[in-house]
Amino acid sequence: MAKVVGMESMTLADLAKRLGADHAIAKVIEILEQTNEILPDAMWLEANNITTHRTTIRNGLPESFWRTLNRGVPRSKSTTIQHDDSIGILETWAVVDKALAELNNMKAAFMLSENKPFIESMNQTIAETIFYGNLISNKAAFTGLAPRYSTLDLAKAASAKNVINAGGTGNFCTSAWLCVWGDNTMHMIYPKGSQGGLQKDDLGKTAVIDEDGNEYRGYKTNYSWNAGLCVRDWRYVARVANIDTQQLDNMLETGAASAAAQKLVRCMIKGHNSIPNIRAGRAAWYMNRTTKTMLDYIAAEKSNVNLTISNFEGEEVTTFKGVPIRQVDAILDTEAAVAA
């Protein structure tokens, strides 16, 4: 297969596309940017191992006994199980030819323009993996929420109790997630002895090898993000699954006060009430633009008392029973329906 030059590294043609009429770096309209409001919400804790985090879960209480005078009772104890969550290493390199970056003395502006999409790409990948990461399909990543809440059958998983069926079928479904972030509920993890969050390592001017094995001087920046997801207590996540996205689009045309819209709200009430203590941590609903638009519509019409538009932490947000609703573009409109 022939090599396609310029697919990974910046070229003069790429630079020309970023120049304005005055030959300064043009403002790039980032149409590929997403809104993934789960990232600012996520809590990060240092793992108790290098590449995994072990959680001990109590799964059985000690037994208590009634006794009579002069008679003792048997000994009893609680039981626990342990679960390990993995940590993945997300990494990318930004490489720019030194001569290209220094044209017209605009290195700083050009490097800023080039580095921004790398950061956005990593943000999108982390957000997507929080929901859909699956070690079966990608052993280098981490397990997200969807594989943990993937059935309606209690015989298959205890977490099925917190998967609410909104009734959609086929491959045009989406989900709304209620998550309670906290040390003992759910949180993100990073390796023991390291730092959490996106890390940037600017190597400055260094040797770069092209596709043909030839060397040139360039500016190299390494971006890395070590991340994993730990759900310490499955009861503090609820998934409203099987929301029919095509039906949501129809609702916007026909009006919010439809039976389907009210069903979505009822499912969210059930999800809210499935959480043992909504104040056990930082709670938020996460859904994509399609679903959030529908709920914003209902809130604006004031057709449901559970949905309100109010000031939350200095911003105007839609809340459901006092819990903020966040937009996450990484949540798909094309999920396969969750079955028993």
N, C-alpha and C positions, 0 to 999 in steps of 0.2 A: 504493500500500500504506500502511495506517495505521501511524503511529509507535507503538512500544511504549515507553512512558515507564518509565524505571528499569531498563532492561536492562543499561546500562553503568555508570551512576552509582548511588551508594548512596542509598537513600530512608529515610524514617522507618520504613516497614514493615520494611526490612532491619535497621535499628537495633533495632527492637523484638524481632526474632527473636534478637538477640544479648544481650539483657538477661536477667539472672537474676532471681530472686525479690526480691533486695535492690536491684534496678535498677543493679547493677554490670554490667560487660561479662562476659557468660557465656563460659565456656570452649567453644570451637567444636571439635566432633569432626570432624577433617579426614579424612573418608572418601575424599576424592579424592587424598590424598597417595599417592605411589608410593615404592618403594625402588629407587633407581637408583645402585647402588654403583660404577658406572663413573666418576661425576663426581669423587669424591675421589681416584680412582686416576689420572685423566688428567693427563698432563704438558703444560704450556703453554709454547710458545716464541714469541718475537717474530718475525713474518714478515720476509722480506728485501725486501718491497714493501708498498705501502699497502693494496691490496685483494687481493693474491695472494701466494703463496709459491712460489718457483721452486726445484725440486730437480734437481740434475744427477746422472744415474744412469749408471754405467759398464755398458755392454752388450756390450762386446767387449774381450778381452785382446790385448796385442801377441803376435805370433807369435814363437816361438823356433826356432832352426835349428841343426842339427848342421853343423859345418864341418870341412874337411880342412886340412892344413898348406898355407900359401901361398895359401889361397882365402878370400875374405871371405863375408859373409852379407848378405842384403837387409835394408833398414831396415823396421821395423814400428812400429805404434803402437796404442794402445788407442782405443776409440770410446766416445762418450757420447751420451746423449739427455737432453733437458730436459722436465720436466713441471711445470705450474703448477696449484696448488690454490687455490681461491677462498675468500674470507672473506665470511660473511654478517653482516648487522646485525639482531639480534633486539631489539625495542623494545616497550615498553608504558607506558601512563600510568595512575597511580592518582589518581583525583580524588574528593575528599570535600567536601561543602558545609561551609563554615566554621561555620554555625549548628548543623549536625548534629553535627559533631565536638566542639563545645564544650559540648554539653548536659551538665548535671550535673557539670561540671568533670572529665570523664574523657577528654580529648582524647588523651593519651599511650596509654592502654590501647586506645582505639578505633582509633587509627591503626595501632598494632601489629597488632591483629586484622585490619584491612583490608589491610595490606601483605603479610602472610604468604602469602596465596594467589597474589599476583602473582609472588612469588619462586618458589613451587612450580610455577606454570605455566611459567615460563621454564626451570626445571630439567628439567621433563618434556620440553619442546620440544627443548632441547639434546640430552638423552639419546636421544630418538627420532631426531633428525637424524643423530647419530653413526652410527646403524645404517641408517637408511632414507632419508636426505637424497638428493635426486636433482635435479640442475639442469635436467633435462628437464621435470619437473613443477613445479619452483619455482626460477626463476632467481635469486631473492633469497637463497636458503639456501646450503648447501654440500653437496658430495658425501660421502655416508656410506660405510659399509663394504659394505652389501649390493650396490649397483651395481658395486662393484669386484670382488666375488667372486660373480658372478651366473651362472656357467656351469660345467659339468663337462667341457667340451670344450677341450682344450689348444690346438687349432687356432684357437680364438677368443680365448683369453687365457692368458697364462702363469700367472696366479693360479689357474687351474683346478686346478693341481697341489695347491693347499692347500684345495680344496673337497672335503670328504669326504661321500659320499652315505650317509645312514643308512637309505635305502630307502622313506621315506614318499612318498605321492603325493597329488594333489589340493590343496585349499586349506586344510587343517588341519594345517599343518606349522609347526615352529619351528626355531631354530638355536641352537647353542652356539658361542661365539666364544672362541678363545684369542688374546690380544693381548699383545705385548711392547712396553711403552712405553719410549721412549728417544730420544735426540737423533738417532740414525742408523737408527731402526727405524720408529716411528710416534709422532706427537704431535699435540696440538691447536695451533692457531696463532691469533694476534691481530695486528691491523695494526701496521706499523712505526711506532714513536713513540707508541703508545698503551699502555693498561694491559690486562692479561688478566683474565678473570673477569667476574662480574656487577658492574655499576656502578650506583650509586644517586645520583640528583641530586634533593635535596629543595628544591623551589622555594618552599616556605612558602606564605603567603597570597598569592593572585594572582587575577586576573580569569579567570573560566571562562565559556564560551559554551555555552548549552544547545541542544537540538535545534531550537528555534524562532529561534535567533539572539539570544536575550536573555542578558544578562550577570548573573552573580552572583559572590560572593566564595567562594573555596574553597581547600583545601589540595591542591597538585599535587605528585606525586612521579613522576619519570621513571626507569624501569629500562631499561638497555640492556646488551647482551652481544654483543660482536664476536667471532665464532668461526669457525674452519674446521678441517678435519682434513687432516693431511698423512701419507700412508703412504709413507715414504721408501724402504722396502724391503718389497715385498709378501710376501716369504718369512717375515716375522715376524708374520703374522696367519694363523690357520687357522680355517676355518668348517666345523663339522659341521652340514650342512644336511639338510633333509628328515626331521627327527625327527617322527614321527607323534604328535601331541599326544593324539589319542583313544586311541591304543595305550598312551601313558603313563598315562592315567587308568585304563585297564583293569589295568595292572600294579600299581597301588596296591591294587586289589581282590584280585588273584590272587597277589600276592607278588613280591618283588623278584628272586628267583632265576629269572627267566624268560629265554627265549632272546632276546627283544627287549631286555631290560635289559642283558644281557651284550653284545649287539651295539652298544648305545650306548657302553658302556665301551670296546669294541674300536675304535670310530670315534674316540673321544677319544684313545686311545693313538696311533692313526695321525696325528691332528692334532698331538699333542705331538711326535711324532718327525719331523714335517714342518718344524718350526722348526729352523733351522741351529744356533742356540746359545740355549737357553732362558734363559741367564744374561746375555744381551747387554743386558738392561734389566729393567724391572719387569714380570713376567709375571702374568697372571691370566686365569681363565676367566670368561666372562659368559654368563648364561642367565637365562631367566625363572623365575618361581616354580614353574611346573609341572615343568620339567626339574630344577631344583635340589632340589625335594622328593623326586623319584625318587632322585637321587644321595645325598641325606641318608639316605634309607631304606636304601639299599644299604650305606652307610658304617656306620650304626647296627647293622646285622645282621652287619657284618664279613665279608660274603660276597665281598668283592673287596679284594685287598691294595693296589691302586692308590689306593683311596679311604680316607681316614682323617679322623677328627675330632680336631683338635689345636689347640694354642695358637699363633696366628699374629699377631705384632705386638700382643700383649696381649689378643687376642680369640679366642674359641673359634670356629673356622671349619672347614668341610669342605675338604680339599685333595685334589688329584688329582696323583699323582706329585710331591708337594711344592708344587704351584702352587695358590694359593687360588681357591676358587669363589665368585664374586660374583653376587648377585641383581640383575637389571635388569628391572623391570616393563615398560619400554618395548619389550622384545623381544616380538613378537606370538606368539600361538598360532595365528594364521590366515594364515601365510605361504603363498604359492603355492610348490609344489615347484620346486626348481631343476633345470632340465633341461640336456641337452647343447646 
